Amino acid sequence: MEYRHLGHSGLNISVISLGAWVTYGSQVGEDVALECMKVAFDGGVNFFDNAEAYASGRAETIMGNVIRKAGWRRSDLVISTKLFWGGKGPNDTGLSRKRIIEGTDASLLRLQLDHVDLLFCHRPDPKTPIEETVRAMNHVLNQGKALYWGTSEWSADDVREASAIAENEHLIGPLMEQPQYHMFHRDRVEREYAPLYDEIGLGLTIWSPLASGLLTGKYDQGMVQGTRASMPGMEWLREELVGAPAQPKIEVVKKLKSVADRLGCTRAQLAIAWCIKNPRVSSAITGATRAEQMKENLAALQVLPRLTDSVMHEIESLLAHAPRS
């Protein structure tokens, strides 16, 4: 496993990590989660990502049970969770001081931990002053309930404002961002955030390196039953993966197969390796519903050295024919 510093911190996290989005509590139960996390841990993964919103908290409960059963040393793990969608009450959504403090306590209870290593603001909250959020996050850090805090899908301007507030008030600013990043979704990571990597030492734990499975080739021939896109409530994702807007991307994914075949890997491994080829990416969060799938994800590390300048140029020429964001 390769480990990278998270932003300008001294924290080392595995460049490939395992997340609970959609899977834990929805697609898989505790036994499968245990198998996948064991494969990941045995492969050197130390970073496991979660959120209070995943399966309405059940994903945190499952992950907490797995950690307890596995008996791993807490110091060998980097655990994250994210706060924003905590329920349906008037104060159960957003990033107010009340939401952050109470949400953190609720997440820790489900995870059966006394602290998380990384605590993310899952989305921006335009109804709460950024200064209130910065101060609340520092309160949680000062209590020892989280070690670092960051953001997910915030604009560069909002991240910069949070960092400036923290610096002016002698507080701890956001260390990391968790944006979507893959071959078809690049502009935020490669352009919008570009000044922040040096300005504030921003680190990235990117999500959806496989574009929700599109880059694996599983949707080459259309909809596939039993996937996350076929689940109730995921109609928006279904349109992105097999609807009319996805067709130009699917044609590119088909052409990527020849590149993957030549490199002796799957398209999934190629897509993950492409993401972690970017030195600004501290970790790529993968998902797995089977232990074999996690093993395939980990094998992307072996593909990384094969991504020479000429191969990257070839991939770039193929991606030029698909819409990107």
Contacts in CASP RR format, 6 or more apart in sequence:
PFRMAT RR
TARGET T0000
AUTHOR 0000-0000-0000
METHOD contacts of the structure
MODEL  1
MEYRHLGHSGLNISVISLGAWVTYGSQVGEDVALECMKVAFDGGVNFFDN
AEAYASGRAETIMGNVIRKAGWRRSDLVISTKLFWGGKGPNDTGLSRKRI
IEGTDASLLRLQLDHVDLLFCHRPDPKTPIEETVRAMNHVLNQGKALYWG
TSEWSADDVREASAIAENEHLIGPLMEQPQYHMFHRDRVEREYAPLYDEI
GLGLTIWSPLASGLLTGKYDQGMVQGTRASMPGMEWLREELVGAPAQPKI
EVVKKLKSVADRLGCTRAQLAIAWCIKNPRVSSAITGATRAEQMKENLAA
LQVLPRLTDSVMHEIESLLAHAPRS
1 14 0 8 1.000
1 15 0 8 1.000
1 16 0 8 1.000
1 43 0 8 1.000
1 44 0 8 1.000
1 45 0 8 1.000
1 298 0 8 1.000
1 301 0 8 1.000
2 14 0 8 1.000
2 15 0 8 1.000
2 276 0 8 1.000
2 301 0 8 1.000
2 304 0 8 1.000
3 12 0 8 1.000
3 13 0 8 1.000
3 14 0 8 1.000
3 15 0 8 1.000
3 46 0 8 1.000
4 12 0 8 1.000
4 13 0 8 1.000
4 15 0 8 1.000
4 281 0 8 1.000
4 282 0 8 1.000
4 283 0 8 1.000
5 11 0 8 1.000
5 12 0 8 1.000
5 282 0 8 1.000
6 12 0 8 1.000
6 13 0 8 1.000
6 118 0 8 1.000
6 148 0 8 1.000
6 175 0 8 1.000
6 176 0 8 1.000
6 203 0 8 1.000
6 205 0 8 1.000
6 282 0 8 1.000
6 283 0 8 1.000
7 175 0 8 1.000
7 176 0 8 1.000
7 197 0 8 1.000
7 201 0 8 1.000
7 202 0 8 1.000
7 203 0 8 1.000
7 204 0 8 1.000
7 282 0 8 1.000
8 175 0 8 1.000
8 200 0 8 1.000
8 201 0 8 1.000
8 203 0 8 1.000
9 148 0 8 1.000
9 175 0 8 1.000
11 78 0 8 1.000
11 117 0 8 1.000
11 147 0 8 1.000
11 148 0 8 1.000
12 46 0 8 1.000
13 46 0 8 1.000
13 47 0 8 1.000
13 78 0 8 1.000
13 205 0 8 1.000
13 282 0 8 1.000
13 283 0 8 1.000
14 44 0 8 1.000
14 45 0 8 1.000
14 46 0 8 1.000
14 47 0 8 1.000
14 78 0 8 1.000
14 283 0 8 1.000
15 276 0 8 1.000
15 281 0 8 1.000
15 282 0 8 1.000
15 283 0 8 1.000
15 284 0 8 1.000
15 301 0 8 1.000
16 45 0 8 1.000
16 272 0 8 1.000
16 276 0 8 1.000
16 283 0 8 1.000
16 284 0 8 1.000
16 286 0 8 1.000
16 297 0 8 1.000
16 298 0 8 1.000
16 300 0 8 1.000
16 301 0 8 1.000
17 40 0 8 1.000
17 45 0 8 1.000
17 46 0 8 1.000
17 47 0 8 1.000
17 48 0 8 1.000
17 49 0 8 1.000
17 205 0 8 1.000
17 283 0 8 1.000
17 284 0 8 1.000
17 285 0 8 1.000
17 286 0 8 1.000
18 36 0 8 1.000
18 37 0 8 1.000
18 40 0 8 1.000
18 45 0 8 1.000
18 47 0 8 1.000
18 48 0 8 1.000
18 49 0 8 1.000
18 285 0 8 1.000
18 286 0 8 1.000
18 287 0 8 1.000
18 288 0 8 1.000
18 294 0 8 1.000
18 297 0 8 1.000
19 48 0 8 1.000
19 49 0 8 1.000
19 50 0 8 1.000
19 285 0 8 1.000
19 286 0 8 1.000
19 287 0 8 1.000
20 33 0 8 1.000
20 48 0 8 1.000
20 49 0 8 1.000
20 50 0 8 1.000
20 51 0 8 1.000
20 54 0 8 1.000
20 55 0 8 1.000
20 59 0 8 1.000
20 60 0 8 1.000
20 62 0 8 1.000
20 63 0 8 1.000
21 49 0 8 1.000
21 51 0 8 1.000
21 54 0 8 1.000
21 59 0 8 1.000
21 207 0 8 1.000
21 285 0 8 1.000
21 287 0 8 1.000
22 54 0 8 1.000
22 228 0 8 1.000
22 231 0 8 1.000
22 234 0 8 1.000
23 33 0 8 1.000
23 59 0 8 1.000
23 228 0 8 1.000
23 287 0 8 1.000
23 288 0 8 1.000
23 289 0 8 1.000
24 33 0 8 1.000
24 50 0 8 1.000
24 54 0 8 1.000
24 55 0 8 1.000
24 58 0 8 1.000
24 59 0 8 1.000
24 62 0 8 1.000
24 63 0 8 1.000
25 54 0 8 1.000
25 55 0 8 1.000
25 58 0 8 1.000
25 59 0 8 1.000
25 62 0 8 1.000
26 54 0 8 1.000
26 55 0 8 1.000
26 58 0 8 1.000
26 59 0 8 1.000
26 231 0 8 1.000
27 228 0 8 1.000
27 231 0 8 1.000
27 289 0 8 1.000
28 36 0 8 1.000
28 289 0 8 1.000
29 62 0 8 1.000
30 62 0 8 1.000
30 65 0 8 1.000
30 66 0 8 1.000
32 289 0 8 1.000
32 290 0 8 1.000
32 291 0 8 1.000
33 62 0 8 1.000
33 63 0 8 1.000
33 66 0 8 1.000
34 66 0 8 1.000
34 69 0 8 1.000
34 70 0 8 1.000
35 290 0 8 1.000
35 291 0 8 1.000
36 287 0 8 1.000
36 288 0 8 1.000
36 289 0 8 1.000
36 290 0 8 1.000
36 291 0 8 1.000
36 293 0 8 1.000
36 294 0 8 1.000
37 48 0 8 1.000
37 63 0 8 1.000
37 66 0 8 1.000
37 67 0 8 1.000
37 70 0 8 1.000
38 70 0 8 1.000
38 291 0 8 1.000
39 288 0 8 1.000
39 291 0 8 1.000
39 294 0 8 1.000
39 295 0 8 1.000
39 298 0 8 1.000
40 48 0 8 1.000
40 288 0 8 1.000
40 294 0 8 1.000
40 298 0 8 1.000
41 70 0 8 1.000
41 72 0 8 1.000
41 76 0 8 1.000
43 298 0 8 1.000
45 298 0 8 1.000
46 76 0 8 1.000
46 77 0 8 1.000
46 78 0 8 1.000
47 78 0 8 1.000
47 80 0 8 1.000
47 205 0 8 1.000
47 283 0 8 1.000
47 285 0 8 1.000
48 63 0 8 1.000
48 77 0 8 1.000
48 78 0 8 1.000
48 79 0 8 1.000
48 80 0 8 1.000
49 80 0 8 1.000
49 81 0 8 1.000
49 178 0 8 1.000
49 205 0 8 1.000
49 207 0 8 1.000
49 285 0 8 1.000
50 59 0 8 1.000
50 60 0 8 1.000
50 63 0 8 1.000
50 79 0 8 1.000
50 80 0 8 1.000
50 81 0 8 1.000
50 82 0 8 1.000
50 107 0 8 1.000
50 111 0 8 1.000
51 59 0 8 1.000
51 60 0 8 1.000
51 81 0 8 1.000
51 82 0 8 1.000
51 83 0 8 1.000
51 120 0 8 1.000
51 122 0 8 1.000
52 60 0 8 1.000
52 81 0 8 1.000
52 82 0 8 1.000
52 83 0 8 1.000
52 84 0 8 1.000
52 85 0 8 1.000
52 86 0 8 1.000
52 103 0 8 1.000
52 106 0 8 1.000
52 107 0 8 1.000
52 110 0 8 1.000
52 122 0 8 1.000
53 82 0 8 1.000
53 84 0 8 1.000
53 85 0 8 1.000
53 86 0 8 1.000
53 122 0 8 1.000
54 60 0 8 1.000
56 87 0 8 1.000
57 110 0 8 1.000
60 81 0 8 1.000
60 107 0 8 1.000
60 110 0 8 1.000
60 111 0 8 1.000
61 110 0 8 1.000
61 111 0 8 1.000
63 79 0 8 1.000
63 111 0 8 1.000
64 110 0 8 1.000
64 111 0 8 1.000
64 112 0 8 1.000
64 113 0 8 1.000
65 112 0 8 1.000
67 77 0 8 1.000
67 79 0 8 1.000
67 111 0 8 1.000
67 112 0 8 1.000
67 113 0 8 1.000
68 112 0 8 1.000
74 113 0 8 1.000
77 117 0 8 1.000
78 117 0 8 1.000
78 118 0 8 1.000
79 111 0 8 1.000
79 113 0 8 1.000
79 116 0 8 1.000
79 117 0 8 1.000
79 118 0 8 1.000
80 116 0 8 1.000
80 117 0 8 1.000
80 118 0 8 1.000
80 119 0 8 1.000
80 120 0 8 1.000
80 205 0 8 1.000
81 107 0 8 1.000
81 111 0 8 1.000
81 116 0 8 1.000
81 118 0 8 1.000
81 119 0 8 1.000
81 120 0 8 1.000
82 119 0 8 1.000
82 120 0 8 1.000
82 121 0 8 1.000
82 122 0 8 1.000
82 152 0 8 1.000
82 178 0 8 1.000
83 94 0 8 1.000
83 95 0 8 1.000
83 99 0 8 1.000
83 100 0 8 1.000
83 103 0 8 1.000
83 104 0 8 1.000
83 107 0 8 1.000
83 119 0 8 1.000
83 120 0 8 1.000
83 121 0 8 1.000
83 122 0 8 1.000
84 93 0 8 1.000
84 94 0 8 1.000
84 95 0 8 1.000
84 99 0 8 1.000
84 121 0 8 1.000
84 122 0 8 1.000
84 123 0 8 1.000
84 125 0 8 1.000
85 92 0 8 1.000
85 93 0 8 1.000
85 94 0 8 1.000
85 122 0 8 1.000
86 92 0 8 1.000
86 93 0 8 1.000
86 99 0 8 1.000
86 103 0 8 1.000
86 106 0 8 1.000
87 93 0 8 1.000
91 98 0 8 1.000
91 99 0 8 1.000
92 99 0 8 1.000
93 99 0 8 1.000
94 123 0 8 1.000
94 125 0 8 1.000
94 127 0 8 1.000
94 128 0 8 1.000
95 121 0 8 1.000
95 124 0 8 1.000
95 125 0 8 1.000
95 128 0 8 1.000
95 132 0 8 1.000
95 133 0 8 1.000
95 136 0 8 1.000
96 125 0 8 1.000
96 128 0 8 1.000
96 132 0 8 1.000
96 133 0 8 1.000
96 136 0 8 1.000
97 132 0 8 1.000
97 133 0 8 1.000
97 135 0 8 1.000
97 136 0 8 1.000
97 139 0 8 1.000
100 133 0 8 1.000
100 136 0 8 1.000
100 137 0 8 1.000
100 139 0 8 1.000
100 140 0 8 1.000
101 136 0 8 1.000
101 139 0 8 1.000
101 140 0 8 1.000
104 116 0 8 1.000
104 119 0 8 1.000
104 140 0 8 1.000
104 145 0 8 1.000
104 146 0 8 1.000
105 145 0 8 1.000
107 116 0 8 1.000
108 114 0 8 1.000
108 115 0 8 1.000
108 116 0 8 1.000
108 145 0 8 1.000
114 145 0 8 1.000
115 144 0 8 1.000
115 145 0 8 1.000
115 146 0 8 1.000
115 147 0 8 1.000
116 145 0 8 1.000
116 146 0 8 1.000
116 147 0 8 1.000
117 146 0 8 1.000
117 147 0 8 1.000
117 148 0 8 1.000
118 146 0 8 1.000
118 147 0 8 1.000
118 148 0 8 1.000
118 149 0 8 1.000
118 150 0 8 1.000
118 176 0 8 1.000
118 205 0 8 1.000
119 137 0 8 1.000
119 140 0 8 1.000
119 145 0 8 1.000
119 146 0 8 1.000
119 148 0 8 1.000
119 149 0 8 1.000
119 150 0 8 1.000
120 149 0 8 1.000
120 150 0 8 1.000
120 151 0 8 1.000
120 152 0 8 1.000
120 176 0 8 1.000
120 178 0 8 1.000
121 133 0 8 1.000
121 137 0 8 1.000
121 149 0 8 1.000
121 150 0 8 1.000
121 151 0 8 1.000
121 152 0 8 1.000
121 154 0 8 1.000
121 174 0 8 1.000
122 152 0 8 1.000
122 153 0 8 1.000
123 152 0 8 1.000
123 153 0 8 1.000
123 154 0 8 1.000
124 151 0 8 1.000
124 153 0 8 1.000
124 154 0 8 1.000
124 155 0 8 1.000
124 158 0 8 1.000
125 133 0 8 1.000
130 158 0 8 1.000
130 161 0 8 1.000
130 162 0 8 1.000
130 165 0 8 1.000
131 165 0 8 1.000
131 169 0 8 1.000
133 162 0 8 1.000
134 162 0 8 1.000
134 165 0 8 1.000
134 166 0 8 1.000
134 169 0 8 1.000
134 171 0 8 1.000
134 173 0 8 1.000
135 169 0 8 1.000
135 171 0 8 1.000
137 146 0 8 1.000
137 149 0 8 1.000
137 150 0 8 1.000
137 172 0 8 1.000
137 173 0 8 1.000
137 174 0 8 1.000
138 149 0 8 1.000
138 166 0 8 1.000
138 171 0 8 1.000
138 172 0 8 1.000
138 173 0 8 1.000
140 146 0 8 1.000
140 149 0 8 1.000
141 147 0 8 1.000
141 148 0 8 1.000
141 149 0 8 1.000
141 172 0 8 1.000
148 175 0 8 1.000
148 176 0 8 1.000
149 172 0 8 1.000
149 173 0 8 1.000
149 174 0 8 1.000
149 175 0 8 1.000
150 173 0 8 1.000
150 174 0 8 1.000
150 175 0 8 1.000
150 176 0 8 1.000
150 177 0 8 1.000
150 178 0 8 1.000
151 158 0 8 1.000
151 159 0 8 1.000
151 162 0 8 1.000
151 174 0 8 1.000
151 176 0 8 1.000
151 177 0 8 1.000
151 178 0 8 1.000
152 177 0 8 1.000
152 178 0 8 1.000
152 179 0 8 1.000
153 178 0 8 1.000
153 179 0 8 1.000
153 180 0 8 1.000
154 162 0 8 1.000
154 177 0 8 1.000
155 192 0 8 1.000
156 188 0 8 1.000
156 192 0 8 1.000
156 193 0 8 1.000
156 195 0 8 1.000
156 196 0 8 1.000
159 174 0 8 1.000
159 177 0 8 1.000
159 193 0 8 1.000
159 196 0 8 1.000
159 200 0 8 1.000
159 202 0 8 1.000
160 196 0 8 1.000
160 199 0 8 1.000
160 200 0 8 1.000
162 173 0 8 1.000
162 174 0 8 1.000
163 173 0 8 1.000
163 174 0 8 1.000
163 199 0 8 1.000
163 200 0 8 1.000
165 171 0 8 1.000
165 173 0 8 1.000
166 172 0 8 1.000
166 173 0 8 1.000
166 174 0 8 1.000
167 173 0 8 1.000
173 200 0 8 1.000
174 200 0 8 1.000
174 202 0 8 1.000
175 201 0 8 1.000
175 202 0 8 1.000
175 203 0 8 1.000
176 202 0 8 1.000
176 203 0 8 1.000
176 204 0 8 1.000
176 205 0 8 1.000
176 282 0 8 1.000
177 193 0 8 1.000
177 196 0 8 1.000
177 202 0 8 1.000
177 203 0 8 1.000
177 204 0 8 1.000
177 205 0 8 1.000
178 204 0 8 1.000
178 205 0 8 1.000
178 206 0 8 1.000
178 207 0 8 1.000
178 285 0 8 1.000
179 188 0 8 1.000
179 189 0 8 1.000
179 193 0 8 1.000
179 204 0 8 1.000
179 206 0 8 1.000
179 207 0 8 1.000
180 188 0 8 1.000
180 206 0 8 1.000
180 207 0 8 1.000
180 208 0 8 1.000
181 188 0 8 1.000
181 189 0 8 1.000
181 204 0 8 1.000
181 206 0 8 1.000
181 207 0 8 1.000
181 208 0 8 1.000
181 209 0 8 1.000
181 275 0 8 1.000
181 278 0 8 1.000
181 281 0 8 1.000
181 284 0 8 1.000
182 206 0 8 1.000
182 208 0 8 1.000
182 209 0 8 1.000
182 210 0 8 1.000
182 211 0 8 1.000
182 215 0 8 1.000
182 271 0 8 1.000
182 275 0 8 1.000
183 211 0 8 1.000
183 215 0 8 1.000
183 271 0 8 1.000
183 274 0 8 1.000
183 315 0 8 1.000
183 319 0 8 1.000
183 324 0 8 1.000
184 211 0 8 1.000
184 214 0 8 1.000
184 215 0 8 1.000
184 249 0 8 1.000
184 319 0 8 1.000
184 322 0 8 1.000
184 323 0 8 1.000
184 324 0 8 1.000
184 325 0 8 1.000
185 208 0 8 1.000
185 211 0 8 1.000
185 324 0 8 1.000
185 325 0 8 1.000
186 324 0 8 1.000
186 325 0 8 1.000
187 324 0 8 1.000
187 325 0 8 1.000
189 204 0 8 1.000
189 206 0 8 1.000
189 278 0 8 1.000
189 280 0 8 1.000
189 281 0 8 1.000
190 278 0 8 1.000
193 202 0 8 1.000
193 204 0 8 1.000
193 280 0 8 1.000
196 202 0 8 1.000
197 203 0 8 1.000
197 280 0 8 1.000
203 280 0 8 1.000
203 282 0 8 1.000
204 280 0 8 1.000
204 281 0 8 1.000
204 282 0 8 1.000
204 283 0 8 1.000
205 282 0 8 1.000
205 283 0 8 1.000
205 285 0 8 1.000
206 275 0 8 1.000
206 281 0 8 1.000
206 283 0 8 1.000
206 284 0 8 1.000
206 285 0 8 1.000
207 285 0 8 1.000
208 285 0 8 1.000
209 215 0 8 1.000
209 271 0 8 1.000
209 272 0 8 1.000
209 274 0 8 1.000
209 275 0 8 1.000
209 284 0 8 1.000
209 285 0 8 1.000
209 286 0 8 1.000
210 216 0 8 1.000
210 268 0 8 1.000
210 271 0 8 1.000
210 272 0 8 1.000
210 286 0 8 1.000
211 249 0 8 1.000
211 271 0 8 1.000
212 228 0 8 1.000
212 229 0 8 1.000
212 237 0 8 1.000
212 240 0 8 1.000
212 241 0 8 1.000
213 219 0 8 1.000
213 227 0 8 1.000
213 241 0 8 1.000
213 268 0 8 1.000
214 240 0 8 1.000
214 241 0 8 1.000
214 246 0 8 1.000
214 249 0 8 1.000
214 250 0 8 1.000
214 253 0 8 1.000
215 253 0 8 1.000
215 256 0 8 1.000
215 267 0 8 1.000
215 268 0 8 1.000
215 270 0 8 1.000
215 271 0 8 1.000
216 266 0 8 1.000
216 267 0 8 1.000
216 268 0 8 1.000
216 271 0 8 1.000
217 250 0 8 1.000
217 253 0 8 1.000
217 254 0 8 1.000
217 257 0 8 1.000
217 267 0 8 1.000
218 224 0 8 1.000
218 227 0 8 1.000
219 229 0 8 1.000
219 241 0 8 1.000
219 242 0 8 1.000
219 246 0 8 1.000
219 250 0 8 1.000
219 253 0 8 1.000
220 250 0 8 1.000
220 253 0 8 1.000
220 254 0 8 1.000
222 242 0 8 1.000
222 250 0 8 1.000
223 229 0 8 1.000
223 230 0 8 1.000
223 238 0 8 1.000
223 241 0 8 1.000
223 242 0 8 1.000
224 230 0 8 1.000
228 234 0 8 1.000
228 237 0 8 1.000
229 237 0 8 1.000
229 238 0 8 1.000
229 241 0 8 1.000
229 242 0 8 1.000
230 238 0 8 1.000
239 245 0 8 1.000
239 246 0 8 1.000
240 246 0 8 1.000
245 323 0 8 1.000
248 321 0 8 1.000
248 322 0 8 1.000
248 323 0 8 1.000
249 322 0 8 1.000
249 323 0 8 1.000
251 321 0 8 1.000
251 322 0 8 1.000
252 318 0 8 1.000
252 319 0 8 1.000
252 321 0 8 1.000
252 322 0 8 1.000
253 267 0 8 1.000
255 318 0 8 1.000
256 267 0 8 1.000
256 270 0 8 1.000
256 271 0 8 1.000
256 315 0 8 1.000
256 318 0 8 1.000
257 267 0 8 1.000
259 270 0 8 1.000
259 311 0 8 1.000
259 314 0 8 1.000
259 315 0 8 1.000
259 318 0 8 1.000
260 266 0 8 1.000
260 267 0 8 1.000
260 269 0 8 1.000
260 270 0 8 1.000
263 270 0 8 1.000
263 303 0 8 1.000
263 306 0 8 1.000
263 311 0 8 1.000
264 303 0 8 1.000
265 273 0 8 1.000
265 299 0 8 1.000
265 300 0 8 1.000
265 302 0 8 1.000
265 303 0 8 1.000
265 306 0 8 1.000
266 296 0 8 1.000
268 296 0 8 1.000
268 297 0 8 1.000
268 300 0 8 1.000
269 296 0 8 1.000
269 297 0 8 1.000
269 299 0 8 1.000
269 300 0 8 1.000
269 302 0 8 1.000
269 303 0 8 1.000
270 300 0 8 1.000
270 303 0 8 1.000
272 284 0 8 1.000
272 286 0 8 1.000
272 297 0 8 1.000
272 300 0 8 1.000
272 303 0 8 1.000
273 300 0 8 1.000
273 301 0 8 1.000
273 303 0 8 1.000
273 304 0 8 1.000
273 306 0 8 1.000
273 307 0 8 1.000
274 307 0 8 1.000
274 312 0 8 1.000
274 315 0 8 1.000
275 281 0 8 1.000
275 284 0 8 1.000
276 284 0 8 1.000
276 300 0 8 1.000
276 304 0 8 1.000
277 304 0 8 1.000
277 307 0 8 1.000
277 312 0 8 1.000
286 294 0 8 1.000
286 297 0 8 1.000
287 293 0 8 1.000
287 294 0 8 1.000
287 297 0 8 1.000
288 294 0 8 1.000
288 297 0 8 1.000
END
